Amino acid sequence: MSRILLIGSGGRESAIAYKLRQSPRLTSLHVFPGNGGFPENEVLPPDSFQLKDKESVQKFALQNQYDLVIVGPEDPLVDGVTDWLAEIGIPVFGPSAYCAQVEGSKDFAKSLMKEAKVPTAKYETFADYQSALNYVKGEGAPIVVKADGLAAGKGVTVCFSVQDAEQALKEIFLDQKFGVSGAKVVIEEFMDGQEASIFAISDGERYITLPAAQDHKRAYDGDKGPNTGGMGAYCPAPIATESVLEKVNTLIFDPMFRLFREKGYPYKGLLYAGLMISKEGEPRVVEFNCRFGDPETQCVLSMLDGDLLEICQAAAKGNLSDVEYDILSGASTVVVLAAEGYPESYAKNIPLEIPETGTKDILVFHAGTTKKDGKLVSSGGRILGISSRGKDLLDSVNKVYSYLNKLHIPQTFYRKDIAKKAL
């Protein structure tokens, strides 16, 4: 039996917790810091420990004798929480600080891809505004500008003119919009095609992959508006055919995991490949992340017919080969309900009246919610993720939107075209 600590507070962690609760292995689940949708007996007090303080984390984990810690967001992984807990013998689902640089630094990720001969966009890295701008002017548009470090999914700008790129560079270098994350930029050639996200769970030696999802990054219908952390996703993505998936394994995951082993840092945990798939069916890597994606997790995990807790423990302990799991038929969709103004400055403390779904087919995952004076209110830009699995994609999409039509929450919006490309 297992005592589990889940770190995180978003829709992704809500979906992970939902799946963990189905495991017969689970004895108790603690969540930190959690959100307004978690049962109160699962959420730890806010002063339980300091997530950025190694000693504080180690002391709390030892006191509570956790059998496994599952890390949802990227920041603690990049900070080294996995290494801290490994020092005191507590297994963690999530890669070491070295491996987490694959998300923590775009430059690190690109140099690894180059070394492993993984297909990706041509790129250059710059540490000052003028050199970066000169390069952009030489290359022309369209072109992609990426802040090097973590920027909560918002540090990437696809620029369709040199002026757009100039503005993106100004925000990163001169306005310091992303702080130290913008000390360097990676500038890449623009890749055409359709995006897909694929999660591989590795125990350091072996890995398993989950069905491909397609995220919708832009804020508004028709892929308009600014980039966000993700406004919705569906799974499986038809663009990721059997032939594409085979190439993803042989050209991307195999060489990446092999390179980590060769460097003496076997990758344990989840490696997320954000891909661009050309019309010829050739996958190239847009980015790697070191954790479950959000909102893709909310639809991908509902396709998993297996014990997520068993899978996470096996990955952390290096014995994935003993795990049995299956992928369910049909399809799954998630649509994000966001606060007006997101991803820029947005409304907060919106009172939330969330009606029962009336069916186990529709799930409401909390993301940016909290309790204030016993009442549920919004606390983040992405407030809820409405998710459903159906017999096919259309069925799944219809279920989600039929529920969203019943939600009457002021100062919120959602995209009405999630999965439209695949229908």
N, C-alpha and C positions, 0 to 999 in steps of 0.2 A: 504494500500500500504506500501511497506517496503524498507527501506534503509539498505543495507547489507554491512558489512565489512567481507571480507574473508582473513584470515591470512595464508600465505604460498607461496611457490614459485615453487612447483614441478608439475609433471604430474598429481598427484592426485588432486591438486587444479585446474589445467586446466580442468579436467573432472567434478569436482564439479561446477565450474563456467559455463561450457557448459550447465549443467543440470539446474542450477539456472536461467539462461537467458530464459529458456522456461516457467518460471512461470509467470502467469498473475498478481501475487502479487508484482513482483519486480518493484520498482521505480528506484533505482540506486544501482550499485554494485561497491564497491571499493576493490582493492586487494593490500595487502602489505606483502612482498615486490614484489611479482609477478615475471614474467619472460618475455622473449622476444616475447612470443606468445600472450600475453594479449593485447587487444586494448589499445592504449595510454591513452584514457580518463578514463579507469578503474584503471590504476596503480597509486598509491599514490607516491609522491616524497619520495626519500629515507630518508630524514630527518624529515618526518611527525611525528614520535614518536620513542622512544626507547623501543623495545619489551620486554626487560628484566627489565624495570624501571616502577614500579607500578604507580607512580604519572603521568608519561608521558603518559602511556596507558589510564589511567582514564581521564585525561584532554582532550586528543584528542577525545576519544569516546563521552564524554559529549558535546564538541564543535560541533561535527558532528551529534549528536542525532541519533545514529544508532538504528534501531529496533531490530537487531539481529547481533551478531558476530559469525561467523563460523570459528572454529580453525582447520586447516588441520594437521599440524605436532605435534609431541608429546612434544617437548621441552617446548613450552609456556604453555601447559597444566600441565606438571610436575612442572613448575615454579609457577603456581597458577593464570594464567590470568583469568580463569573463576571466581575465588573467588574475584579478584580485581574488575571485572566488575559487579559482583552480588552486591557488596557493594554500587555501584552507580545506581543500578536498571536497568542495561542493560542485557537482556537475552543472553546467550551464548550456542551454540551447541558445547558441549565438557564437559567432567566431571571435577569435583573439583580436587584440588591438592591431596587431600587424595585418591580419587578414581583413579587418574592417576598414583599413585604408582604401580598399577597393571602392568604397563609397565615400570615405572621408576626404579623399583627394582625387579629383578627376585626372590630374597629371600622373599620379601613382597608377591609377587604373589603366590609363592609356599606355604607359610604359610597359606594364605587365602584358597587356594585349599584344603589343608590338613584339615582346620577347616570346610570347606563346604562339605568335603568328595567328592570332584570332582575328577574323574579319571585322573591321571597324572603319570609321571615317578617317581620312587624312587629317592631321592636326598639327598645331604648334602651340607651345606654352609661352606666356609672356608675364613679366612681373612689373611692367610699367605701361602707362596709358599710351604714350607716344608710339612706342614700338608696336604695340597691339594695333593701334589705329593705322599705322603705315602698312602693316601686313594686310589688314582688311581692305584698304584702298587698292593694294596690289592684287588681291584675290577677287574682289568684287562680291556682289550678292547674287543669290541667297547664300547666307553663311550663318553659322551657329556660334553664339558666344556663351561660355559657361564659366560662372564663378568656380574657382578650384575646390573650395571646401563645402561644408554642409550649409544648405540654405533652405531647408524645409521644403524641398521640391520646387522652389521658385527661383533658383539661380541660373536658369537656362533661358536664353532668348533666341528664338528663330528669327533671323533678320532678313527681310525681303528687299532691303535697300541698304546702301552704305550708311545713310543717315540713321536708320534704325540701329545699326551696329555701333555707330558713333555714340548714340544715346545710351545703349546698353553698357558700353565701356566707361562712359562718363559716370553712370550710376555705380558701377563696381569700383572704379579707381578713385574718382574725384569726390563723389557723394558718399562713398563707403557704405552703400546701402546694405551690404552683407557683412560689414565689419571685417574681421580677420579672414573670413571665408573668401573675401575678394582680394586678398593680397596678390593672388596670381589669377590669370584667366587661361582657359584652354579655348582655342578657336578652331572650329572644325568645319570641314566641307559639309554642305547640306546634303542629306540623304533623302531620296524620294522613295515612297512606298507606303506600306501600312505597318503600324506599330503593333507589337504583341509583347506581353510580359510572361516569362516562364520562370517558375520557382523550382530550383533543385535543392533537395535536402541531402546533405553529405555528412558522413561520419568520419571523414578524413581519408578513407580508402574508397568506399563505395558511395553511390548517390542514387536517389530516386527523383523523378520529376513529376510535377503535378500538371493538370491540364492548362493549356495556354489561355490567357485572358487578354482582353483588349481594354485598356483604360482610356478615359476621355479627359485630357488635361486642360483644355480651354474652358473658360468660365461659362460660355454661352452656346446656345444651339448653333449648329453648322460649324463647329470648331472655331468660333469667333471669340474675341476678348482675350484677356491676359491668361498666362499659364497659372494653374492652381496646383494644389497637391493631388488633385484628381476629383472629378465630378460624377464619376460612375464607371462601371465596368461590366463586362459580360464574359461568360466562359461556357464551353470552350470556344475559342476564336477560330472560325473556319479558315482564316488566312494561314494558320499553322497546320498545314496538311501533314500526313504521315511522313512524306518526303522531307518537308521542312524540319519536322521534329528530329528526324534522323541526323540531318545536317547540324542542327543545334547541338546535339549530343557530341557528334564526332569532331566538329570544327570549333566548338565554343566550350562546353562544359568539360569534356575530356582533357583538352590541353590546359585549361585554367586550373583545374583541380590537381593535375599532374605537376604543374609549375609550383603551386603552393607547397606540395609535398617535397619537391626537389630543393626548395629554399629552406626546408626544415620547419615549415609552419603549416601542417595539414589543416585544411579548411573544414571545421566542424560547425554545422548550423545550416542556415539557409542562404543560398546565393541566388539573387534575383537578376535575371538577364532581361534588360529592356532592349527589345530588338526592333530593327527596321527590316521589313521583308519586302524585297523588290517584286515587281510583277512577274519576274522570271522565277520567283520562289527562292531567292538567295538571301539568307539571313545575315545581317551585320549588327554588331552591338552598338547601341546608342549609349547605354550606361549599365553599370552594375550597381546593385544595392546589396547591403549585407544583412537584410532582414525581410520579413514578409512585407509586401506592398500594401498600400492603403489608397484606394478602396478595393483593390483586386482580391485581397484575402477574404473579404465578406462574401464574394461569390465563389472563389476557388474552393474554400474549405467546405462549402455545402455540397460540393461534388465528390468529396472524399468519403469513401465507405471504408472506414478504418479507425483505429484508436490513435488520435493525435498525440495523446500523452505518451503512449508506447513508442510512437515514431520519434518524438522529441527526445525521450530518454535514450533510445537506441542510438540516435545521432550523437548525443552528448557523450555516450560511453563507448562509441566505436563499434557497435554491432548491429548495423542496419540490416544485414543479410538475414537475420532471424525474423524480420517483421513481415507480416502479411497484410495487404490492403488491396482495395479495389477502387475503381472510379465508377460512379453511378452514371446511368444513362440520362438523357435529357440535357438541360442547360440551366444556367443560373445567371441572374442579373442583380446588380446593386445600383441604386440611384441615390446620390447625395443631396440632402436638403441643407442648403447653406444660408448664412446670414447675409442680408442685403449689404452690398459693398465688398464682400469677399472677392478676391484675395487682398484687396487693399484695406483701408480702414472700414470696419464693419460694425453693425449693431450688436450689442451684448445685453445680457439679462433679459432676453425675450422670454416671456412666460410661455411654457410649453404644455399644451394639452394634447396628450398622445393617446388616441383611441385604441382600444384592443383591435388586433388584426382579425380576430374571429376565426383564424385558421392557422395551423402549424406550418402551412406552406409559405407564409409571409413572416419575415423576421425584421424587427426594428432594432438596429444596432446603434447604441449611443456613441457619440464622438465628443463634440464640444458641448457637454451638458454638465450641470452641477446642481446641488441642492442648496437653496438659500431660504432660511427660515422655514425649512420643511417643504418648500415648493420647488418644483423642477424649473430651471431656467437655462438659457443658452450661455455658454462661456467661451465658445470658439467660433471660427469661421465656418467650419464644416460641423453641422449640428447632429444630424442623424444620417444613417445609411439604411435605406429600405431595400431588403434583399428577398429574393424568392427563387426557388427551383421549380421548373415546370417540365412537362413532357417534351417540350422543345423550346427553342429560344423565344418564339412569339408568345407562347403560353406564359413563360417566365416574365417577359416584359409586360404583358397585359396585367398580370397579377400585381406587379410593383406599381404600375401607374394607376390601377383602379384604387389601390390603397392611398396613394399620394393625392388623388382627387378628393379624398375625404378629409385630408389634413388641411385645416384652415388656421395656419400660424402666421400672424402678421410679420412683416419685415424679413421674409425668407424667399428664396427662389430655388428652382432646380431645373436642370436641363430636361427637355422633353423629347430628346432624340437619341438617348443612350441605346446602343446596339442597332441603330437604324441601318448602318452600313452593311450589317450582316443579315438583315431581314429581306 
